[in-house]
Amino acid sequence: MMQKFTLGWATRADYSEISDVMFKAVRTGRSRYTETQRAAWVPHRRSGEDWDARLDRQAVVLARNPSAVVGFMSIAPDGYIDFAYIRPTAQRTGLFRQMFDWIEKHSLTRGDQRMWTHASLMAQPAFAAMGFRVVEHQSVQIGGETFDRAEMEKLRSANAR
């Protein structure tokens, strides 16, 4: 059942809460990765100038329920979806689709011809449902652990306006 969340663009004032969403999603949400892999991927809540600068370079949509930020998704100027995280309590509610629709509209307005991402094992089905296709399956090293993921893309159709 799709729930309705309030969506809006993030500002620096939201970055700490966004970091908490990412931490909770990776460390306590459903996962196909081991606990050791999850701890290597997100060892702590991100913060500081590097985190702020990375988010500042992107358009970041966030989703709120009445009490907290429950999800966020970001897109860089080249169409790269860098972040897509949802608190475990808001997963399987239709929130991924709502945030993606917001990001896709922004992307199309900018004239992006391609959206792409490096999707985790958990995110691949959600991106596939949005029309992304796997370009390449990859194994990457993060914090001494090996992670399987996929580079995925969605091309703008010639008929899109």
NORUR-V559585 format. One record per helix or strand of 2 or more residues. SS is the DSSP state (hx for helix, st for strand). FROM is the first residue (numbers start at 0). TO is the last residue. If there is no record, write none. Layout:
ss = [SS SS]
from = [FROM FROM]
to = [TO TO]
This chain:
ss = [st hx hx hx st st st hx hx st hx st st]
from = [5 11 34 48 57 68 79 87 94 113 123 132 144]
to = [8 27 40 55 63 75 85 89 109 119 128 141 154]
